[in-house]
Amino acid sequence: MKDTNKDTSSTQHLTAMDSGTESTLLREIHHELRRLREAVGVIQARITQAAPVQAARAVTVDAARALLGCGRSQVFALLKAGALSRAPKVGKTAMVTVESIEALQERFGREPTPKLKRQPARSTSTGRETREAILRMLRQP
């Protein structure tokens, strides 16, 4: 009987040690899991913040035209003058850096320049009337 008690007490002692070791192991696993979650969160934050920056480094000439409120030829004139800077082409499409567009907008204000309406051509009847009046004066005796 005494041998049975010894075996049971040693089994209980081992179970107590195992549960203590188990809880320590579970704490370590939980701590490691928390560190991994934080690392994944940091990586996800970098990805979500980096994607828009990479996408907005350059725009097409048409997008630059819309942002600046001018025509395509004016965008190319600004590129030639050095007011805007070119980005590498994407295929055959010319690209303009967003940084240069923002710098140009800062220099000239945020609002696009309003397009002027065409003035109607001057009527030529006033010239004819003047000419006829002069001829009448010359013909008078």
Sine and cosine of phi, psi and omega as CSV:
sin_phi,cos_phi,sin_psi,cos_psi,sin_omega,cos_omega
0.00,0.00,-0.62,0.78,0.02,-1.00
-0.89,0.46,-0.58,0.82,0.02,-1.00
-0.91,0.42,-0.58,0.82,0.00,-1.00
-0.92,0.38,-0.64,0.77,0.03,-1.00
-0.90,0.44,-0.65,0.76,0.01,-1.00
-0.88,0.47,-0.71,0.71,-0.01,-1.00
-0.90,0.45,-0.65,0.76,-0.01,-1.00
-0.93,0.36,-0.66,0.75,-0.01,-1.00
-0.92,0.38,-0.63,0.78,0.04,-1.00
-0.93,0.36,-0.56,0.83,0.06,-1.00
-0.92,0.38,-0.67,0.74,0.05,-1.00
-0.90,0.43,-0.64,0.77,0.02,-1.00
-0.90,0.44,-0.68,0.74,0.03,-1.00
-0.91,0.42,-0.62,0.78,0.04,-1.00
-0.90,0.43,-0.66,0.75,0.04,-1.00
-0.90,0.44,-0.65,0.76,0.03,-1.00
-0.92,0.40,-0.66,0.75,0.00,-1.00
-0.90,0.44,-0.66,0.75,0.01,-1.00
-0.93,0.37,-0.57,0.82,0.08,-1.00
-0.92,0.38,-0.68,0.74,0.04,-1.00
-0.92,0.39,-0.63,0.78,0.02,-1.00
-0.88,0.47,-0.71,0.70,-0.01,-1.00
-0.91,0.41,-0.60,0.80,0.06,-1.00
-0.91,0.42,-0.69,0.72,0.02,-1.00
-0.90,0.44,-0.67,0.74,0.03,-1.00
-0.90,0.44,-0.64,0.77,0.05,-1.00
-0.89,0.46,-0.68,0.74,0.01,-1.00
-0.90,0.43,-0.67,0.74,0.03,-1.00
-0.90,0.44,-0.69,0.73,0.02,-1.00
-0.88,0.47,-0.67,0.74,0.03,-1.00
-0.89,0.45,-0.70,0.71,0.01,-1.00
-0.90,0.43,-0.64,0.77,0.04,-1.00
-0.89,0.46,-0.66,0.75,0.04,-1.00
-0.89,0.46,-0.68,0.73,0.03,-1.00
-0.89,0.46,-0.65,0.76,0.02,-1.00
-0.91,0.42,-0.66,0.75,0.04,-1.00
-0.88,0.48,-0.67,0.74,0.03,-1.00
-0.89,0.45,-0.67,0.75,0.00,-1.00
-0.90,0.43,-0.66,0.75,0.04,-1.00
-0.90,0.43,-0.65,0.76,0.04,-1.00
-0.87,0.49,-0.67,0.74,0.03,-1.00
-0.90,0.44,-0.68,0.73,0.00,-1.00
-0.91,0.42,-0.68,0.74,0.03,-1.00
-0.89,0.45,-0.63,0.78,0.03,-1.00
-0.89,0.45,-0.66,0.75,0.03,-1.00
-0.89,0.46,-0.67,0.74,-0.03,-1.00
-0.91,0.42,-0.72,0.69,-0.04,-1.00
-0.93,0.37,-0.52,0.86,0.02,-1.00
-0.99,0.15,-0.51,0.86,-0.07,-1.00
-0.99,0.16,-0.52,0.86,-0.08,-1.00
-0.88,0.48,-0.75,0.66,0.01,-1.00
-0.90,0.44,-0.58,0.82,0.00,-1.00
-0.90,0.43,-0.69,0.72,0.00,-1.00
-0.92,0.40,-0.60,0.80,-0.04,-1.00
-0.95,0.31,-0.44,0.90,-0.12,-0.99
-0.97,-0.24,0.39,0.92,0.02,-1.00
-0.97,0.25,-0.53,0.85,-0.02,-1.00
-0.56,-0.83,0.47,-0.88,0.03,-1.00
-0.75,-0.66,0.28,-0.96,0.02,-1.00
-0.95,0.30,0.21,-0.98,0.02,-1.00
-0.90,0.45,-0.62,0.79,0.02,-1.00
-0.90,0.43,-0.64,0.77,0.04,-1.00
-0.92,0.38,-0.62,0.79,0.05,-1.00
-0.90,0.44,-0.63,0.77,0.04,-1.00
-0.86,0.50,-0.70,0.71,0.00,-1.00
-0.92,0.39,-0.64,0.77,0.00,-1.00
-0.92,0.38,-0.60,0.80,-0.05,-1.00
-1.00,0.02,-0.30,0.95,-0.01,-1.00
0.96,0.29,0.61,0.79,0.02,-1.00
-0.68,-0.73,-0.07,-1.00,-0.03,-1.00
-1.00,-0.01,0.18,-0.98,0.02,-1.00
-0.86,0.51,-0.68,0.74,-0.04,-1.00
-0.90,0.44,-0.57,0.82,0.04,-1.00
-0.93,0.38,-0.60,0.80,0.04,-1.00
-0.89,0.45,-0.69,0.72,0.02,-1.00
-0.92,0.40,-0.58,0.82,0.06,-1.00
-0.91,0.43,-0.65,0.76,0.04,-1.00
-0.92,0.40,-0.59,0.81,0.08,-1.00
-0.90,0.43,-0.69,0.72,-0.01,-1.00
-0.91,0.41,-0.61,0.79,-0.01,-1.00
-0.96,0.27,-0.27,0.96,0.00,-1.00
1.00,-0.06,0.05,1.00,0.03,-1.00
-0.95,0.31,-0.49,0.87,0.10,-1.00
-0.89,-0.46,0.45,-0.89,0.03,-1.00
-0.90,-0.44,0.59,-0.81,-0.02,-1.00
-0.98,0.18,0.53,-0.85,0.17,-0.99
-0.96,-0.29,0.25,-0.97,0.04,-1.00
-0.85,0.53,0.60,-0.80,0.00,-1.00
-0.92,0.40,0.52,-0.86,0.13,-0.99
-0.93,-0.36,0.98,-0.21,-0.13,-0.99
0.93,0.36,-0.86,-0.52,0.05,-1.00
-0.97,-0.23,0.04,1.00,-0.09,-1.00
-1.00,0.07,0.81,-0.58,0.06,-1.00
-0.96,0.29,0.65,-0.76,-0.03,-1.00
-0.84,-0.54,0.48,-0.88,0.00,-1.00
-0.83,-0.56,0.68,-0.74,0.00,-1.00
-0.95,0.32,0.65,-0.76,0.01,-1.00
-0.92,0.39,-0.56,0.83,0.01,-1.00
-0.86,0.52,-0.68,0.74,0.00,-1.00
-0.94,0.33,-0.55,0.84,0.05,-1.00
-0.91,0.41,-0.71,0.71,0.01,-1.00
-0.90,0.44,-0.63,0.78,0.03,-1.00
-0.90,0.44,-0.66,0.75,0.02,-1.00
-0.91,0.41,-0.65,0.76,0.03,-1.00
-0.91,0.42,-0.60,0.80,0.04,-1.00
-0.90,0.43,-0.60,0.80,0.00,-1.00
-0.93,0.36,-0.62,0.78,-0.12,-0.99
-0.94,-0.33,0.18,0.98,0.00,-1.00
1.00,-0.01,0.30,-0.95,-0.10,-1.00
-0.99,0.13,-0.43,0.90,-0.08,-1.00
-0.99,0.10,0.68,-0.74,0.05,-1.00
-0.94,0.35,0.50,-0.87,0.00,-1.00
-0.93,0.36,0.70,-0.72,-0.01,-1.00
-0.94,0.33,0.59,-0.81,0.03,-1.00
-0.99,0.17,0.71,-0.70,-0.01,-1.00
-0.98,0.19,0.63,-0.78,0.05,-1.00
-0.99,0.15,0.58,-0.81,0.02,-1.00
-0.93,0.36,0.68,-0.73,0.08,-1.00
-0.99,0.14,0.66,-0.75,0.03,-1.00
-0.91,0.41,0.50,-0.87,-0.01,-1.00
-0.89,0.45,0.59,-0.81,0.03,-1.00
-0.91,0.41,0.62,-0.79,0.00,-1.00
-0.95,0.32,0.68,-0.74,-0.03,-1.00
-1.00,0.08,-0.08,1.00,-0.03,-1.00
-0.92,0.40,-0.50,0.87,0.02,-1.00
-0.91,0.41,-0.59,0.81,0.05,-1.00
-0.93,0.38,-0.64,0.77,0.03,-1.00
-0.91,0.40,-0.69,0.72,0.00,-1.00
-0.88,0.48,-0.66,0.75,0.01,-1.00
-0.91,0.42,-0.69,0.72,0.00,-1.00
-0.89,0.46,-0.69,0.72,0.01,-1.00
-0.91,0.42,-0.59,0.80,0.02,-1.00
-0.91,0.41,-0.64,0.76,0.02,-1.00
-0.92,0.40,-0.68,0.73,0.01,-1.00
-0.90,0.44,-0.63,0.78,0.04,-1.00
-0.89,0.46,-0.65,0.76,0.00,-1.00
-0.91,0.41,-0.60,0.80,-0.01,-1.00
-0.95,0.31,-0.52,0.86,-0.04,-1.00
-0.99,0.16,-0.30,0.95,-0.02,-1.00
-0.93,0.37,0.68,-0.73,0.00,-1.00
-0.99,0.15,0.00,0.00,0.00,0.00
